[in-house]
Each structure stands twice: as C-alpha cells, then as structure tokens.
C-alpha cells in the first residue's frame, strides 16, 4: 500500500501517454497485489479469445488478431485489484467496526482484498457478522414479500455484470412486479442513448475498429482516452499512421490526446511517441454544443461564398427530416454567441472545418462523460449528429458516431433489458416467452431512486455490483437516503464505501469476479459481454477463487429469485443458473440479434449485433434520421464563480482507487485537490497548494467540501476540475441533464474560499 500521509508532489504534466512507465506501473501493481504467478497468469488470459473480458473499460478487441499482452495499464490495475491474493474473512469484520471502516479511505478499502463470505449488519450492531447463504436469501425474500408494492424495491446494476446475470436480474425484477432498474448508465451515457435514439434510432455507436483506423478525421470531445480508455490509443495511433487526423476538444491538456508511446513496440519502450492531436481546442466547459453549431455554420457559409455544394444533399433528401428547419436555426445563431460559448476563435473554427471536410469526409466523432454529464447533453449529442448528417458521415466506411462507453458491459446490460423505461416490444417479447405479465409503469432511474429513498417511497435497495454511494451525485444526500431504507444489499467482489451506509439491515454478498473460474452443477461456465462497438463475446475466468463461499452473479440472482418468487412452468431459476447455456437460450428467444446465441458466441472473437444506421436504416418514429433544431444553449454562472467538472485520476477506474498518483497530470500522493486556471488563482490571491473551501451553488442551495489543495493547470479561465468521487458531494441531486436525467457532474457552479 502507498503511504496516504506522504506529502503531495507536483510535477509538470506529461506530453504523451503509456511507454515504459505504463509497463513498469502495470507490473508493479500486479506483483504487489496479485503476486507474480497468479498475476501473470491473469494478464496472459485477459482479452484473449479463449480468456476473460477485461473488467475495466469497454473498448473493443481487434477482430482479426490478439497480442499476447492484449491489455493496457489500467486494465492491468483492474485485473490486479480483482485477482488479489488478499481476502477479507470473518476476522476482518470482528476487528473493524462500521465506524472504523467509514474513517478509512476508498483506497484503503480496495487494498483489503476480496470479500469471501456473506455478512450482515443488523439494526443496532456495530460490526458485520457472518451469515449463511440460505439465511441471507431468506432475509431478502422476506423483506421483498413484506413490501406494500413491488415498486418499493429497486434493483441497481453496475456495468460489470455479465449479459447472463443482467438478463436474469431484469427478469427477476419484472416477474416480481417492478421496472425499478436504475443502473450506472443513468449516470454516464444515458444522454447518448436519449440523443442518438431520437436522431438515428439506436442508442449505440455506428462504427467499428476498422472505421477508426480508416477515418480521415477523428474528433474526440469530452473524453480522456489516456486514462479512461487507454487501449483506444493504439487505434488512434493506427489512424494517424494511415494518414488520418486527430482533433482533441477538451478543457484540460491531457497526455493521452497529445501523444502515445506504444508499450508493445520497441520504440514505445524507449518512450518514443507518436503525436496524436494535430489540433487541440481547449473549449470552455459546456462549450461543446457551440463548437458543433460553429462547424455547421462554417459549412453553410462556405457553400454561400464558393457556390460549391458541400453538404451531402442526396443523403439529406433520401435519409433525413428537418434539414431546412435546422438550416434556419444555424443561420440565426450569431458567431458572437458561438465564439463566446466555446472560447474558440474564428481562425480555429476555420481550421477545424477544413479538417471535417478533408479528403472523403470520413469523419468519426468520439465522446464520453465530458459531453454526457452536462445540462444540455442531449442537445449537444444531437448537434454532433446534425454535423454528421450534413456531410453524410454515417453508414459508410471510416465515418460515424462513437460514444465511448466506460464500464466493461454497461452497453450489454442495457441490451439485456436493464432499463427503467423498457420499450413495449421488449415487454411483449418477455411475456410471449415466459408467460407472465410484465409491468408497464416506468420505474426509477438513479436520481429518482435516491429521491424515492429520501422520501420513504423506496424501502429495499439491492445492488448488483458497483459503488452506488460514491458514484452517485450529492453524496451526503444519497447517504441519508440509503439510511432511510429497511434493507440494503450489495452483491460485490470487494469492500467499498456503499457497504458501510446501510438501511436498518445491511447485507454484503460476495460474488465471483470476471477472472475467477466459474464451476456450476453442469460444469465450468463462461459468461458474455458486449463492448462499445456492439460485439458480443465470451469471457471465461481462469483463476481459482480464493473462497468456496463465493457464488457467481447468475447463481446469486437465481437463488434470490427462487426464494422470493418460486419457480413457474416457464421459469426454473436455479436450473437456469446451473448451466448458462440455458440462460443464453432464453436470451436468444427474447432479445433481437441473439438468434443461435450459444452457437455464435463460440466463434473466436464473438459476433456483431445488428446496427441499422450502419445500413442507413433509421428506426426512429419518422423512419428517417432527424435533424435537431434546438437553440444553442450554455451553462452560465454568476460573475466571480467558476464551473467545476469532476474527473478521474490516472490511478483509478470509476470509483475504484488503485493508487494515489495521477502520473499524466503530474500529481503524486494526493486526491483532495482542485485544478485551476493560473489567472483565476492570481485574481483570487490563491497560492499553489493553498487549502480551499469549495462551495457549489444550485437553486439557492449550497454544498461544501474543505481542505482541497489548489493546483495551477493549463485550462480555460473560469474552469475548475476535481477528482470524483471526492467532489461528488458538490453535485446537486436535482441538477440533471434535460431528457436523460443524468447528473450534471461536468457543470457545477462553485465559489472558492481560502482556509
């Protein structure tokens, strides 16, 4: 473990990512956490066609080949964390009270090892106590049966759950009688689903890895691949080597957008890097919609000035609706407004538009939470789509839309039916196959679940993976909400802070991880996942579990459902979980694109799901791709205040803290920091490393965190950034994106005070 009391160190940020330091960091983490033999075995199996899917990000694997080391630094850290040889046993919970555990850091929690046995915290107790699996399932089942309505329970899912577990979980919830299925997508890419669904008829991206490699121009907006999706860097390097151009749009200068030293190449091991972004546009926070509105305006003005047709009028006529209305709204948007909202210059827009129109207009736009966690996120995403529709850059090689998903199977969970607003056809499909009446009333998403717990409408909260408390907005509010429930239950691999804030009764159920061997009644099993580009592939753990008391996620769901609901003529819960082929057979009858699932998934590398926009088929209400005509919008704050965004350090994945360093940004031994523009610091008489009190402001309410150290950083004036989950306290629970209801973690109005 690192020394959490070591003094902070600040160096110059890096200008490139990966290289030899990434290899050194990976091996150090593996050896210290999992051990040389166990850790090396895990690394050699990760992302292989007969191995297990990385439990970290959802970036796809190559279709045609796999390197022997098909992982990145953060993937190695994720595997090391899961494959650790350390284990939390009964003695641990006897030694540590809830109060003592709450006083420790998130980093400390992760370092304690794998959960090994079911434990319970009863009302009034100070320590978790061991419990048998049968007792645990009976307690949960009794609580669920005692509720006045199934809608008093919520079933949360993290993106780590497999397709098999997710399908069983949503089936259990719906047979029980509720659509309360909040998931981590509600907090990250829900805005992408809402925007893309309305525009092109599918809530997913429209490109493959080959498209990334063949693009003329890739625009990366609101995304930091060096830390969040490191394997993407190799694909970007290939694009550059093939003559493509990378354009980065991001408030902060990030190493992974500047250059990449490929650690699997000799040159990369000598830290020789490939420059990536040829243009780096440091947009104001929440200025992304203005940038794409500016591209569209530039295109129209060039047509008028030159008399040449630039827009793809044939594509627009054949495949879209709303073009003339969109043209009118663009014409009415002034350059003054666009420049002010974005922070860019006319010269930068001119060069940017040159790149968008270069060569064959093979343009791909990639985005992540820097876009999706804004108040106007859905309109921003639809504005991105608008630009692609103008030039016909969807449904042809080297062009399209690429929302880059975070957690490894968050896209698969949604495909399997983890959705509080399930479409009617999915309900009908479930009913026809399983012969039950699926509830139609929309359920709670994450924010609505928190508010329902707070007002007493939600009494039982069950989480399939994740760290709900730390991932959620308004942490203190969420904590109070969880404490008002009668039961909280977490199915998890490792201890986290969510387990320490419980209802009257709290349960922790230890499950197998992605890297663990999974042996059921009918033999050794595998599960499946769906990556960011719609590829479904098998994943089979190879490591011996540390404890015989761990159950797989599908078996936990099956036994819980059996205890609560019993079996029916069409649903045999435990029987399904004894052989995952049986689960996949059911999926093949319910979910489109999964016909002959068990056969097709055995193909090395898996199979692609149907993606209608790739074929220029639009499953929207209009059966066309729809231009969005929303007026330009922006998040504005009171004079003197700043806009804060939350972000990850390089030593974490989501809420899992692997270490205390942020190598690319030059920070060591610290997480309680805030990045600020040097001029903003000077105007406020703030010195580097000075302790600050940060106050967020929303609709007359405030939230406060203290003892954050000020770090000067290259970013636009008026901007600030801090790590989550530490800064999630500042995100108001009711500050959410329009339509998607995603928390606005990238647009928080703050003021600063020195301490």
C-alpha positions in Angstrom: 0.0 0.0 0.0 1.0 3.6 -0.6 1.5 5.9 2.3 -1.5 8.1 2.4 0.3 10.5 4.7 3.1 11.1 2.3 3.5 14.8 1.2 2.0 15.8 -2.1 4.3 16.0 -5.1 3.6 18.2 -8.1 5.5 17.9 -11.4 4.9 19.1 -14.9 2.1 17.3 -16.7 3.2 14.7 -19.3 3.0 15.3 -23.0 2.4 11.7 -24.0 0.9 8.5 -22.6 1.9 4.9 -21.9 5.5 3.9 -22.9 7.8 2.2 -20.5 6.3 3.9 -17.4 3.0 2.2 -18.2 4.7 -1.3 -18.3 6.5 -0.6 -15.1 3.4 0.6 -13.3 1.4 -2.5 -14.6 3.9 -5.0 -13.3 4.4 -3.2 -10.0 0.7 -3.3 -9.4 0.3 -7.0 -10.5 3.2 -8.2 -8.4 2.3 -6.3 -5.2 -1.4 -7.1 -5.3 -1.9 -10.4 -7.1 1.5 -11.9 -6.8 3.9 -12.8 -9.7 2.4 -16.2 -10.7 -1.3 -15.5 -10.2 -1.0 -12.0 -11.6 1.0 -13.0 -14.7 -1.5 -15.9 -15.4 -4.3 -13.4 -15.3 -2.6 -10.9 -17.6 -1.9 -13.5 -20.2 -5.6 -14.5 -20.3 -7.2 -11.0 -20.3 -9.0 -10.1 -23.6 -7.9 -13.3 -25.3 -10.4 -15.1 -27.5 -10.5 -18.0 -25.0 -9.8 -15.9 -21.9 -11.8 -13.4 -19.9 -13.0 -9.9 -20.8 -11.2 -7.0 -19.0 -13.3 -5.9 -16.1 -12.2 -2.3 -16.8 -13.4 -0.3 -19.9 -15.5 -1.4 -22.9 -13.1 -0.6 -25.7 -13.3 -3.4 -28.3 -10.7 -6.0 -29.0 -9.3 -6.5 -32.5 -11.4 -8.8 -34.7 -8.5 -10.5 -36.6 -5.7 -10.8 -34.0 -4.9 -10.6 -30.4 -1.5 -9.7 -29.0 -0.1 -11.8 -26.2 -0.5 -8.8 -23.9 -3.9 -7.5 -25.0 -4.3 -5.1 -22.1 -3.4 -1.6 -21.0 -2.1 -0.2 -17.8 -5.5 0.5 -16.3 -6.7 -3.0 -17.4 -3.7 -4.5 -15.6 -4.6 -2.5 -12.5 -8.2 -3.7 -12.7 -7.1 -7.3 -13.0 -4.6 -6.9 -10.2 -7.3 -5.5 -8.0 -9.7 -8.3 -8.7 -7.0 -11.1 -8.8 -5.5 -10.0 -5.5 -4.4 -12.8 -3.2 -5.7 -10.8 -0.2 -9.0 -11.8 1.3 -11.5 -10.3 3.8 -12.6 -13.0 6.2 -14.6 -13.2 9.4 -11.7 -11.9 11.5 -11.6 -8.7 9.5 -15.2 -7.7 10.4 -14.6 -8.7 14.0 -11.6 -6.4 14.1 -13.2 -3.4 12.3 -16.4 -1.7 13.3 -18.5 0.2 10.8 -17.4 3.5 12.3 -13.7 2.5 11.9 -14.2 1.3 8.3 -16.0 4.6 7.5 -13.0 6.5 8.7 -10.7 4.8 6.2 -10.2 6.0 2.6 -11.6 4.5 -0.6 -8.0 3.5 -1.5 -7.7 1.6 1.8 -11.0 -0.2 1.3 -9.8 -1.5 -2.1 -6.5 -2.7 -0.7 -8.0 -5.0 1.8 -8.8 -7.8 -0.7 -11.7 -9.9 -1.9 -14.9 -10.4 0.1 -15.2 -14.1 0.9 -18.4 -14.8 2.9 -21.9 -13.3 3.2 -22.2 -10.9 6.1 -25.0 -9.0 7.7 -25.3 -5.8 9.7 -28.4 -5.9 11.8 -30.1 -2.8 13.3 -28.1 -1.6 16.3 -25.0 -3.6 15.5 -21.6 -2.1 15.2 -19.9 -4.9 13.2 -20.9 -7.0 10.3 -21.5 -10.7 11.3 -21.2 -13.8 9.1 -24.4 -15.4 7.8 -25.2 -18.4 5.6 -26.3 -18.0 2.0 -29.7 -19.6 2.8 -30.2 -17.2 5.7 -29.3 -14.2 3.5 -31.7 -15.2 0.7 -34.5 -15.7 3.2 -34.0 -12.3 4.8 -34.1 -10.6 1.4 -37.0 -12.6 0.2 -39.0 -11.9 3.4 -38.3 -8.1 3.1 -39.4 -8.1 -0.6 -42.6 -10.1 0.2 -43.5 -7.8 3.1 -43.5 -4.6 0.9 -46.8 -3.0 0.2 -45.9 -2.8 -3.5 -43.1 -4.2 -5.7 -42.3 -0.6 -6.6 -41.0 -0.1 -3.0 -37.9 -2.0 -4.1 -35.1 -1.0 -6.6 -32.6 -3.3 -8.3 -29.4 -1.4 -9.3 -26.9 -2.8 -11.8 -23.3 -1.8 -12.4 -21.7 -2.2 -15.9 -19.5 -5.0 -14.6 -22.4 -7.5 -14.6 -22.4 -10.1 -17.4 -25.2 -10.4 -20.0 -26.3 -13.6 -18.3 -26.5 -12.0 -14.9 -28.2 -8.9 -16.2 -30.8 -10.8 -18.1 -31.7 -12.9 -15.0 -31.7 -9.8 -12.8 -34.2 -7.8 -15.0 -36.4 -10.9 -15.4 -36.5 -11.3 -11.6 -37.4 -7.6 -11.1 -40.2 -7.7 -13.7 -41.7 -11.1 -12.6 -41.6 -9.6 -9.1 -43.5 -6.7 -10.5 -41.4 -3.5 -10.9 -39.4 -1.6 -13.5 -37.2 0.0 -10.8 -33.9 -1.0 -12.5 -31.6 2.0 -12.1 -28.1 1.4 -13.5 -24.8 3.1 -14.0 -25.8 4.1 -17.5 -28.2 6.6 -15.9 -25.1 8.3 -14.5 -22.9 8.2 -17.6 -24.1 7.5 -21.2 -27.9 7.9 -20.7 -27.6 11.2 -22.6 -26.1 9.3 -25.5 -28.9 6.8 -25.7 -31.5 9.6 -25.5 -29.8 11.7 -28.1 -28.9 9.0 -30.6 -32.2 7.2 -30.2 -34.2 10.3 -31.2 -31.7 11.2 -34.1 -30.8 7.9 -35.7 -33.0 5.3 -34.0 -30.4 3.4 -31.9 -28.7 4.3 -28.6 -25.4 3.0 -29.6 -22.4 4.0 -31.8 -22.2 3.2 -35.5 -18.6 2.4 -36.1 -16.1 -0.5 -35.8 -12.4 -0.6 -35.1 -11.7 -0.7 -38.8 -13.6 2.5 -39.2 -11.4 4.1 -36.5 -8.3 3.0 -38.4 -9.6 4.3 -41.8 -11.0 7.6 -40.8 -9.8 10.8 -42.4 -10.6 12.8 -39.2 -11.5 11.7 -35.7 -12.9 14.3 -33.3 -12.5 13.4 -29.7 -14.7 15.6 -27.5 -15.2 15.4 -23.7 -13.1 12.3 -23.4 -9.7 11.4 -22.0 -8.6 8.1 -23.6 -5.2 8.0 -21.9 -6.8 7.4 -18.5 -10.3 6.2 -19.2 -9.9 4.0 -22.3 -6.1 3.5 -22.8 -6.4 0.7 -25.4 -8.1 3.3 -27.7 -4.7 5.0 -28.0 -3.3 2.2 -30.2 -6.3 2.6 -32.6 -5.7 6.4 -32.7 -2.1 5.7 -33.5 -3.1 3.4 -36.4 -5.4 6.1 -37.7 -2.6 8.7 -37.7 -0.1 6.2 -39.3 -2.7 5.7 -42.0 -2.8 9.4 -42.7 -5.8 10.4 -40.5 -6.0 13.4 -38.3 -7.0 13.6 -34.6 -8.7 16.7 -33.2 -8.9 17.0 -29.5 -11.7 19.1 -27.9 -11.1 19.2 -24.1 -10.7 22.0 -21.5 -7.6 20.4 -20.0 -4.5 19.4 -21.8 -4.4 15.6 -21.5 -1.3 13.4 -22.2 -3.3 10.7 -23.9 -4.6 13.2 -26.5 -1.2 14.7 -27.2 0.9 11.6 -27.9 1.2 7.8 -27.5 4.3 5.6 -26.9 3.1 2.1 -27.8 4.4 -0.1 -25.0 4.2 -3.2 -27.2 6.7 -1.7 -29.7 10.4 -1.3 -29.2 10.2 2.4 -29.9 7.4 2.8 -27.3 9.5 1.0 -24.7 12.2 3.6 -25.4 9.4 6.3 -24.8 9.4 7.4 -28.5 5.8 8.5 -29.0 3.5 9.2 -32.0 2.0 12.7 -31.9 -1.8 12.3 -31.9 -3.9 15.5 -31.8 -2.9 17.9 -34.6 -5.4 20.4 -33.3 -6.0 20.8 -29.6 -9.0 23.0 -28.9 -9.3 24.0 -25.2 -13.0 24.5 -25.1 -14.8 26.2 -22.2 -16.6 23.7 -20.0 -20.0 23.2 -21.6 -18.9 24.8 -24.9 -19.2 21.7 -27.0 -22.6 22.4 -28.5 -21.3 25.7 -29.6 -18.4 24.1 -31.4 -20.5 21.8 -33.5 -23.0 24.6 -34.2 -20.0 26.6 -35.4 -18.9 23.8 -37.7 -22.4 23.7 -39.3 -22.4 27.4 -39.7 -19.0 27.4 -41.3 -20.1 24.7 -43.8 -23.2 26.7 -44.8 -21.2 29.9 -45.2 -18.6 28.2 -47.3 -21.3 27.0 -49.6 -22.7 30.5 -50.0 -19.2 32.0 -50.5 -17.9 29.5 -53.0 -21.1 28.4 -54.7 -20.0 24.8 -54.4 -22.1 22.1 -52.8 -20.5 20.9 -49.6 -23.5 19.3 -47.8 -24.4 15.9 -49.0 -27.8 16.9 -50.4 -28.5 13.4 -51.8 -28.1 11.8 -48.4 -30.1 14.6 -46.7 -33.0 14.2 -49.2 -33.1 10.4 -49.0 -32.4 9.8 -45.3 -33.3 12.8 -43.2 -36.0 15.1 -41.9 -35.8 18.6 -40.6 -32.9 20.0 -42.7 -34.5 23.3 -43.7 -35.5 24.0 -40.1 -32.0 23.2 -38.9 -30.5 25.5 -41.5 -32.7 28.3 -40.3 -31.7 27.8 -36.6 -28.0 27.7 -37.6 -28.3 30.9 -39.7 -30.0 32.6 -36.7 -27.1 31.7 -34.4 -24.6 34.5 -34.3 -20.8 34.0 -34.4 -20.5 36.2 -31.4 -22.6 33.7 -29.4 -20.7 30.7 -30.8 -17.3 32.2 -30.0 -18.3 33.3 -26.6 -19.8 30.0 -25.6 -17.0 27.9 -27.0 -14.0 30.1 -26.2 -12.6 29.5 -29.7 -11.6 31.9 -32.4 -12.8 32.2 -35.9 -9.4 31.0 -37.1 -9.7 27.9 -35.0 -13.2 27.2 -36.5 -11.8 27.7 -40.0 -9.1 25.1 -39.4 -11.4 22.7 -37.7 -13.9 22.9 -40.6 -11.1 22.3 -43.1 -10.4 19.0 -41.2 -14.0 18.0 -41.1 -14.3 18.5 -44.9 -10.9 17.0 -45.7 -10.5 14.2 -48.3 -13.6 12.0 -48.3 -15.3 13.5 -45.3 -14.7 10.3 -43.4 -15.3 11.8 -40.0 -15.8 10.0 -36.7 -16.8 11.8 -33.5 -16.0 10.2 -30.2 -17.3 11.4 -26.9 -17.7 10.4 -23.3 -18.8 12.0 -20.0 -17.4 15.4 -20.7 -20.4 15.7 -23.1 -23.0 13.4 -21.4 -22.9 14.9 -17.9 -24.0 18.4 -19.0 -27.4 20.1 -18.6 -27.7 20.3 -22.4 -26.0 17.0 -23.0 -28.8 15.5 -25.2 -29.0 18.6 -27.5 -25.2 18.6 -27.7 -25.1 15.0 -28.8 -27.9 15.7 -31.3 -25.8 18.7 -32.6 -22.9 16.3 -33.2 -25.3 14.1 -35.2 -26.5 17.1 -37.1 -23.0 17.8 -38.4 -22.6 14.2 -39.5 -26.0 14.3 -41.3 -24.9 17.4 -43.2 -22.0 15.6 -44.8 -23.5 12.1 -44.9 -20.9 10.8 -42.4 -23.0 7.9 -41.0 -23.3 4.5 -42.6 -20.2 4.4 -44.7 -16.6 3.2 -44.0 -14.5 5.4 -41.9 -17.3 7.6 -40.7 -19.9 7.6 -37.9 -20.7 8.2 -34.3 -18.7 6.7 -31.4 -19.9 7.2 -27.8 -17.1 5.5 -25.9 -18.6 3.5 -23.1 -16.9 3.2 -19.7 -17.6 0.1 -17.7 -17.0 -3.1 -19.5 -20.6 -4.3 -20.0 -22.7 -1.3 -19.4 -23.9 -1.4 -23.0 -24.7 -5.1 -22.7 -26.7 -4.6 -19.6 -29.0 -2.2 -21.4 -29.3 -4.7 -24.4 -30.3 -7.3 -21.8 -33.2 -5.2 -20.5 -31.7 -3.3 -17.6 -33.7 -0.2 -18.2 -36.4 1.6 -16.1 -38.2 2.7 -19.3 -38.2 -0.6 -21.2 -39.7 -0.3 -24.7 -43.0 -2.0 -25.4 -41.7 -4.6 -27.8 -39.3 -5.9 -25.1 -42.2 -6.3 -22.6 -44.2 -8.2 -25.2 -41.2 -10.4 -26.0 -40.7 -11.3 -22.3 -44.4 -12.0 -21.9 -44.6 -14.2 -25.0 -41.6 -16.3 -24.0 -42.0 -16.5 -20.2 -45.8 -16.3 -19.9 -46.2 -13.6 -17.3 -47.5 -10.0 -17.3 -44.6 -7.6 -17.4 -45.2 -4.3 -15.6 -45.5 -1.3 -17.9 -45.2 1.7 -15.5 -41.8 3.3 -15.8 -39.5 2.7 -12.9 -37.0 4.8 -11.1 -33.6 5.8 -12.6 -30.7 6.5 -10.3 -31.6 10.1 -9.3 -35.3 9.1 -8.9 -34.3 6.2 -6.7 -32.2 8.4 -4.4 -35.1 10.8 -4.1 -37.6 8.0 -3.5 -35.4 6.5 -0.7 -35.2 10.0 0.8 -39.0 10.5 0.8 -39.7 6.9 2.1 -41.2 5.6 -1.2 -38.4 3.1 -1.7 -37.6 0.7 1.1 -35.4 -2.0 -0.3 -32.3 -1.4 -2.4 -30.3 -4.2 -4.0 -27.2 -3.5 -6.0 -25.6 -6.0 -8.4 -22.1 -4.7 -8.3 -20.9 -1.1 -8.2 -20.3 1.5 -5.5 -23.6 3.3 -5.6 -23.0 5.8 -2.8 -19.7 7.1 -4.2 -20.8 7.0 -7.9 -24.0 9.0 -7.2 -24.4 12.8 -7.0 -24.9 14.7 -3.8 -23.1 12.1 -1.7 -24.4 13.4 1.7 -28.0 13.5 0.4 -27.6 10.0 -1.0 -26.1 8.7 2.2 -29.1 9.9 4.2 -31.4 8.4 1.6 -29.8 4.9 1.9 -30.1 5.1 5.7 -33.8 5.5 5.5 -34.4 2.1 3.8 -35.3 -1.1 5.6 -32.7 -3.2 3.7 -29.7 -2.6 1.6 -28.0 -5.5 -0.1 -24.8 -5.4 -2.2 -23.5 -8.2 -4.4 -19.8 -7.4 -4.7 -16.3 -8.6 -5.1 -14.5 -6.1 -2.8 -15.4 -3.8 0.0 -16.4 -0.2 -0.8 -18.0 2.7 1.0 -21.5 1.9 -0.1 -21.4 -1.2 2.1 -20.9 1.0 5.1 -24.0 3.1 4.8 -27.0 0.7 5.2 -30.7 0.6 5.8 -31.9 -1.0 9.1 -30.4 -4.2 7.8 -27.4 -4.4 5.5 -26.1 -7.4 3.6 -22.9 -8.0 1.6 -23.0 -11.0 -0.7 -19.5 -12.0 -2.2 -19.5 -12.9 -5.8 -17.1 -14.3 -8.3 -15.1 -11.8 -10.4 -14.5 -11.8 -14.2 -11.2 -13.5 -13.8 -12.4 -16.3 -11.5 -13.2 -19.9 -12.7 -17.0 -20.4 -12.5 -18.0 -24.0 -11.9 -21.7 -24.9 -11.6 -23.7 -28.1 -11.4 -23.3 -28.7 -15.2 -19.6 -27.9 -15.2 -17.3 -25.0 -16.0 -19.2 -21.9 -17.3 -18.5 -18.8 -19.3 -20.3 -15.5 -19.5 -20.6 -13.0 -22.3 -20.2 -9.2 -22.6 -20.9 -6.6 -25.2 -18.3 -4.0 -26.0 -18.6 -0.3 -27.1 -19.0 -1.3 -30.7 -21.7 -3.9 -30.3 -19.6 -7.1 -30.4 -20.8 -9.9 -28.1 -18.0 -12.2 -27.0 -17.4 -14.9 -24.4 -15.5 -14.4 -21.2 -14.2 -17.3 -19.2 -12.3 -16.8 -15.9 -9.1 -18.8 -15.3 -8.1 -18.2 -11.7 -9.1 -20.4 -8.8 -11.4 -18.5 -6.5 -10.0 -17.5 -3.1 -13.0 -18.8 -1.3 -15.6 -21.6 -1.8 -18.2 -19.3 -0.3 -18.3 -17.0 -3.3 -21.2 -17.5 -5.7 -21.5 -16.4 -9.3 -23.7 -13.4 -10.0 -26.2 -15.5 -12.1 -26.5 -18.0 -9.3 -27.0 -15.3 -6.6 -29.8 -13.8 -8.7 -31.3 -17.2 -9.4 -31.4 -18.2 -5.7 -32.7 -14.9 -4.6 -35.5 -15.1 -7.2 -36.3 -18.7 -6.3 -36.5 -17.7 -2.6 -38.7 -14.7 -3.4 -40.9 -16.0 -6.2 -40.5 -19.7 -6.5 -40.5 -21.4 -9.9 -43.1 -21.4 -12.7 -43.8 -23.7 -15.6 -41.6 -21.5 -17.8 -39.0 -20.1 -15.3 -36.8 -22.5 -13.4 -34.4 -20.1 -11.7 -31.7 -22.3 -10.2 -31.9 -24.7 -13.1 -31.1 -21.9 -15.5 -28.1 -20.8 -13.4 -26.7 -24.4 -13.2 -25.9 -24.1 -16.9 -25.5 -20.7 -18.5 -26.3 -22.1 -21.9 -29.9 -22.3 -20.6 -29.9 -18.6 -19.9 -28.5 -17.8 -23.3 -31.2 -20.0 -24.9 -33.8 -17.8 -23.2 -32.0 -14.6 -24.4 -32.0 -15.9 -27.9 -35.8 -16.1 -27.9 -36.3 -12.7 -26.3 -33.6 -10.2 -27.4 -33.2 -9.3 -31.2 -29.9 -10.1 -32.7 -29.2 -13.1 -30.4 -30.6 -15.9 -32.6 -28.5 -19.1 -32.1 -26.6 -17.3 -29.3 -24.9 -20.4 -27.9 -23.5 -21.4 -31.2 -22.5 -17.9 -32.5 -20.7 -16.9 -29.3 -18.3 -19.8 -29.6 -16.9 -18.2 -32.8 -13.4 -16.8 -31.8 -14.0 -13.1 -31.1 -17.8 -13.4 -30.9 -20.3 -11.7 -33.2 -21.6 -8.2 -34.1 -25.1 -7.2 -33.1 -27.3 -5.7 -35.8 -26.8 -1.9 -36.2 -29.4 -0.4 -38.5 -27.8 3.0 -39.0 -24.7 1.3 -40.4 -27.0 0.2 -43.2 -28.7 3.6 -43.3 -31.9 2.3 -41.9 -33.4 4.6 -39.3 -35.7 3.0 -36.6 -36.9 6.4 -35.4 -40.6 7.4 -35.2 -40.3 9.1 -38.6 -38.2 6.2 -40.1 -35.7 8.9 -41.0 -32.6 10.4 -39.4 -33.8 13.5 -37.7 -32.1 16.9 -37.5 -32.5 18.5 -34.1 -33.5 22.2 -34.1 -32.8 23.2 -30.5 -31.4 26.7 -30.0 -27.8 27.0 -28.8 -27.6 26.7 -25.0 -24.9 27.0 -22.4 -24.4 26.7 -18.7 -23.7 30.1 -17.2 -22.7 31.1 -13.7 -22.8 34.2 -11.6 -19.9 36.6 -12.1 -16.9 35.6 -10.0 -18.0 31.9 -9.8 -16.4 29.0 -11.7 -17.6 25.9 -13.5 -16.3 22.7 -11.9 -16.1 19.4 -13.7 -15.3 16.1 -12.0 -12.7 13.7 -13.5 -10.7 10.6 -12.8 -7.1 10.4 -11.8 -4.9 8.1 -13.7 -4.8 5.7 -10.7 -8.4 4.9 -10.6 -11.3 3.4 -12.6 -14.7 4.8 -11.8 -14.9 4.8 -8.0 -12.1 2.1 -7.6 -8.9 3.8 -6.4 -5.9 1.8 -7.3 -3.3 4.3 -6.0 -2.8 7.9 -5.1 -0.9 9.1 -8.2 -2.0 10.9 -11.3 1.1 10.4 -13.4 0.0 12.1 -16.5 -1.1 15.3 -14.7 2.0 15.3 -12.6 0.3 14.7 -9.2 1.6 12.2 -6.6 0.2 11.3 -3.1 -2.9 13.3 -3.3 -6.6 13.2 -4.2 -8.0 16.2 -2.3 -7.0 18.7 -5.0 -8.6 21.2 -7.4 -7.1 22.2 -10.7 -7.5 25.9 -11.5 -6.5 28.3 -14.3 -3.4 30.2 -13.1 -5.1 33.6 -13.9 -8.1 32.7 -11.9 -5.8 31.8 -9.0 -4.0 35.1 -9.3 -7.3 37.1 -9.4 -8.4 35.4 -6.2 -5.0 35.6 -4.5 -4.8 31.8 -4.3 -1.3 30.3 -4.0 -0.3 26.8 -5.3 -1.2 24.1 -2.8 -3.2 26.5 -0.7 -6.1 24.9 1.1 -9.5 25.8 -0.1 -13.1 25.5 0.8 -15.3 24.8 -2.3 -19.0 25.7 -2.3 -21.4 24.6 -5.0 -24.5 26.7 -5.8 -27.7 25.4 -7.2 -31.2 27.0 -7.0 -30.4 28.8 -3.7 -28.8 25.8 -2.0 -25.2 25.1 -1.3 -22.9 22.2 -0.7 -19.4 22.4 0.8 -16.1 20.5 0.9 -13.0 21.6 2.6 -9.2 21.1 2.6 -8.7 20.8 -1.1 -5.3 21.9 -2.4 -5.1 24.4 -5.3 -3.1 23.2 -8.3 -2.4 25.6 -11.3 -3.2 23.9 -14.6 -3.4 24.7 -18.3 -7.2 25.1 -18.7 -9.6 27.9 -19.8 -10.3 30.8 -17.5 -13.5 30.2 -15.4 -12.9 26.4 -15.3 -12.0 24.1 -12.5 -11.6 20.3 -12.1 -11.5 17.9 -9.1 -11.5 14.1 -8.7 -14.6 12.1 -8.2 -15.8 10.5 -6.0 -14.4 13.1 -3.6 -16.1 16.0 -5.4 -19.4 14.3 -5.9 -20.6 15.9 -2.7 -20.9 19.1 -4.7 -23.2 17.7 -7.5 -26.8 18.6 -6.6 -29.1 15.6 -6.8 -31.6 17.6 -8.9 -29.1 19.2 -11.3 -29.6 16.8 -14.2 -29.4 16.8 -18.0 -32.6 17.6 -19.8 -34.4 14.4 -21.0 -31.8 11.9 -19.8 -31.9 12.9 -16.1 -28.1 12.3 -15.9 -26.4 14.1 -13.1 -24.5 17.2 -14.3 -21.1 16.2 -12.9 -19.3 18.3 -15.5 -21.2 21.5 -14.9 -21.2 22.5 -11.2 -21.2 26.2 -10.2 -18.7 26.8 -7.4 -17.1 29.6 -5.4 -13.8 29.3 -3.6 -12.6 30.5 -0.2 -9.1 30.2 1.3 -8.7 28.4 4.6 
